[in-house]
Amino acid sequence: MAYRTNPFLERRAERTTSDQEFARLFSPTILERLPDEIFKGAVHVFRSPPGGGKTTLLRAFTPTALRAFWQSKHVPEMSEAYHRLVASEILTEEGPQLLGVLLSCASGYADLPPASIAQEGLFRALLDCRTVLRALRSLGALLSLAPEQLGDIRLAYDATARDLQSIPLLQSAAELSSWAEQRERSVYAQLDSIGRRDTANLPSDIRFESVIWLHSVQFSFNGRIVAPRRILMIDDLHKLRRKQRTILIEELTELRPSIPVWLAERSIALGDDLLVQGGRENRDLHQYALEDLWAATKGHHHFMAFAQNILDRRLETQSVIPTGAFSQHLREEVQPDEAREKVREGVAALRKELDRYRQNPRYENWVALADQHAATTTLASLRELYVIRILIARDLQKRQLTLDLGPLSTHDLEDRDSSQTQGAADIFISDDLGVPYFFGIDRLCTMATSNVEELLSLAAALFEGLEAKQVLRKPELVLSPQEQHKLLTEVARRKRDFIPKSHTEGTRAQRLLDSIGSYCRERTFLPNAPYAPGVTGIRLSHGELTKLGTDHLMQYGGILRRVLSECVAENLLSARPSAASTSRDGGTVFYLNRTLCAHYGLPLQMGGWQDVIAEDLIEWMERGRPVQQRLLNAR
Amino acid sequence: MTMLWKHYVFRRGAEVPQLWNSLFERRPVRLLYIAGRGFDIRAQGVMKSFVENLRSSGASVENSELLLVGFTGYQLGEELVTQTTENAAVLTSLFSTIGSAVEVTMSSSSGGEDDLSASNALRIGTERVLEHVNQQTDIVIDVSSLPRVVYLALLTGLLDRLITNRNGPNPLLAGGINLQVLVAEDPILDGRIQSEDPSNDLVAIPGFSGVLHIESVQDWPLVWFPILGENRRAQLEKVMAAAVPPTAEICPVLPHPSRDPRRADDLIVAYRVPLFDSRATPVSNILHANESNPFEAYRQLLKAMRRYRESMAIVGGCRILVTPLGSKLLTLGAGLACFEMRPATMDENYGVAISHAEPKRYSVSKEDLLAANPEISSLLLTGEAYAPGNGSTT
């Protein structure tokens, strides 16, 4: 007997069972966002945090996935992907035309013997024979051949192949495959010995010849030329040692490949590192951050569309609850009955607070308006009361600097109100009264922080809630805002609690993130909501970032740098460049992961941040930040 | 079906001193004693008992060396650091009555980008320890305060050194060298030791990683044996994410029978999400192994591995992956099964790998350490006991 699985728990699309399944779950909106230049001869580096879609993107161009897209051209929900691939001439009526060769750097390169020069040569040699082997096997898959039919593929070479020194120019695909297989196994017979390794006779290549081989070779099958277009795709570059990664990117770029070479790795945290490790952008080297691809031009909406598409496709794979749009199971509004008591309580508290200004002629119009709102105990009127309170607090602070004492009209109130202030009022209401805030498809997608893996883990919790309703035979298979809020904040709590168990610098990272969270809360919930709707990030200026690489902070600078890098690489923080202005140096803003924002009770918009200094962060990372009174009261 | 340890020598509790008495009785001994320079004070009890019994057995100790294996790359609290130093001093002092002590440092996790990879560091450290193997008559590894990747590397490395021909006559005789593994185990204390901050890089035991990396075998199906223990879910998920494809056949190994009869059930609940909710592992795949007998885990695992090897041959071959997250005794049993299963050459149609996500941080209260009630076990793996005519017993 097997347990029934939650379709949202199999996190990564690249690890789904079959290619047919992968094609079904693959969201074609991913293809829409790809720039045309990535199909041109050059090195293209894709970066994202884990779960950001790198491997999914690469897997979509492997022969078996392309065949699955091609075979499903008449299946309604998959025809969109088919047509997009046809438009790029990757698929034609005859079948897939592109040979995608996908390799992973997680295949033991980092464990090669650590003698520098020999290691580099062996690294190249291993990558070369693996590329040849994978290319030939992928070709077999592209043509739907059985392994024993590989011998029917003939190889011919153009003039550029004359310079090849380590790869033999064999004319039979079967013979070349056998050469590559034997070469790799003979290497591992030494490398994977239990006792002392004999590394003296291991092969060593002086350049990455397989790239030259891949663009110089011509494949023919039954007298017909096949797979004229190729892409070499190398995943998981972050699994290489630093030196290996550098030589791979540099040397592949120097080769100026005439076929596209796609490299994929995890994002690297701090601005300059990216260039140091990746090489400078030029016409042979292009770099892309996948989050930016999803978010470009149309902002968050692209990820929203992409995310909803993924959720709907996952929902289709199960039969426990009715399929269709995932969003139809999430109620978007708090119904009056659900919040009546809390609203009444809030209105009473706000009225009492605003009573203090009743005798102040400057605010008499605003207080009168507040009285009108208080007459109807709805969530909307409560929000207006909070807005008035925030605007009075702002005005009181401003008055200390001006001599403007005249009464304020209701027009002044409208002028000063904004969507940001309304947003601040919403999070204040949630924090003070426990009215749900984290619900609805928009906030669900925002909490995912442009990350598919995170989206699925949130959706998995909601699915479990729906499943429970189905088991209990509830008449309506829809989660209320309160239920969504509870389930999503529970996922957020688990995410926060799990940090020390799942990250290499997890204990320090958790202390640092908790401290940033408490600091952001302190700034968000100031009575005048100065950074409405709230503060969700901290900024280190270039000067502060530079300190991390010097002896100024002793060993702690390096540790903080490592912890920040890991937090960014693991999507616990999102790094965004912050431009210099006349009054401040440029720097990097580190925004909290949006799911963690839910744990700390912060709003989800990426807006406000506060400048901090490295010493503060070190203190927070090593000892934590004392919890402020406001935080204790609010919790 | 042949098995190297079809007959075996395994003693627990009060039987262990009896074994030592008969093993060392009035004969010359050249000893290499390997122990961890760790915080686990269970190693003290093991050594104290061993030294006392060796001296009372009437053995003539010709040469005796204590190899204290220290580690870098772990983050321990101040209390555990102090405990580690004290432990090393006590171990050295206890051993000083029969021989001298040498320290070897090995790193079992990578500290940063430019460092050695964790697997390479483990290999180098293991080689350093094995350099001390020369003319001994007896080699003892006390695994009580060694991290599991380290003792698995040492165990398989020593077996490879001593058993020169697995298919020859009396392979376990091993030139008469007695290899003995000592464990002071208290499953309750093991369950209380919290491990956190697992490394992102999996650590491979030397000799047990090739099949995960060789490109030409990546299309073979993978059979995964996670040996489950308490508080290791994050490590299990790291291994799953890095090395276990969704097509893998998963065979969880659970401790049963156990001192706590509900232990296996509790573990199923603890691992529900990764193993059953997300992967639909059939419960019929679960293997049960007696938590107190490593040779039972060895037999269960070896038989299952062989069955899979035979049935998967029809699709060209298979890759077998073992992830030891359970108690020390079960881990040792798994180590023996992997050693025996490992193909002699790369041309076989299967391979065996052991992967582990080693934590960087351990924490446990001193009170828990002091309150532990460990029972000493001894596994005699090679030597005179396996000479023809010396029917080894359980």
Interface residues (C-beta under 8 A of the other chain):
Chain A: M1 A2 Y3 R4 T5 N6 L9 E10 R11 R15 T16 T17 L103 A106 S107 G108 A110 D111 P113 P114 C129 R130 L133 R134 R137 A180 E181 E184 R185 S186 Y188 A189 L191 D192 S193 I194 G195 R196 R197 K239 R241 R242 F498 P500 K501 S502 H503 T504 E505 G506 T507 R562
Chain B: Q75 G112 E113 D114 L116 S117 S119 N120 R123 E127 L130 T156 G157 D160 R161 E196 D197 P198 S199 N200 D201 A204 P206 G207 F208 S209 G210 L212 H213 I214 E215 S216 D219 R233 A234 E237 K238 A242 P245 P246 T247 V273 F276 D277 S278 R279 A280 T281 P282 V283 S284 R342 T345 M346 D347 K360 R361
